[in-house]
Amino acid sequence: MNEIETYPKEDVLEDDYPVHFDYCYVCDGKVEISPVGGGATVRDLKRALQVSEVKRCNMDARGFFG
C-alpha cells in the first residue's frame, strides 16, 4: 500500500489564501512549484495545476536544506 508521507506544519490552505510565484506547495500530496503569483490565490493555483488540495510545503522537514 502506498502511503503519502506527512510533514509537520504543512497545513491545508484556504482557497482565498495568497500564493507566490516560484514558491513550493504540496498539491495533492506532491511538491509543486507555483506557476502563478502577483495577487493569485490558492484557487488560482488549483486551477493552474488541476489539483484539489494545496498545503504549505515544509521544505526544512522534507530535507531540502541539507
N, C-alpha and C positions, 0 to 999 in steps of 0.2 A: 504494500500500500504506500503510495506517495503522499507524504505529509508536507505541508508548507511550513517551513521553519519560521517562527515568530521572534521578534526582537523587541526589547523594551523601548518605550516612548515612540512607538510607531502607531499613533492614533489615526483613526479614520477621520478624514477631513470632510466638512460640510460642503455642499455644492456652491455656496456663496463665498467660500474661503479663497483669498487671492493666491495665485501661483506665480512662479517666476520662470522666465526663460532659462534654460540650461541647468536648472536645479533637478536633483534626483527625487523621485517619488516612487512609492511602491504601488503599482497599479495591477489589480487582480493578482497579487502575490509575486509580481515580477518587478525588479528595479528598472525604471524607465527615466530617461532624461526628457524634461519638458520641452516640447517644441513651441509652446505658447508662453506669452508673458505680456508685459505692458498693459496691465489692467485686466488680464484674463483671470478667470476663476476656475475652481475645480470642475464646474460644469463644462467649461470650455475644454479643459484637459481631457475629461471623459469623452467628449465628442471627438476630439482630435485623435485620441488613441483607441477609440472604440472599446472602452473598458467600463465596468460598472462600479468599481471601488477604488478610491485613491487614499493612500495613507502617507504620513510623514515617512521619510527614509532616515533611519538612524545609521548613518554611514560609519560612525566610530564602532558601534556594536557589530556591524557587518564586516569589520576588518579592513575598510577602505584606506585607513591611515596607518597601517603597519601591522 
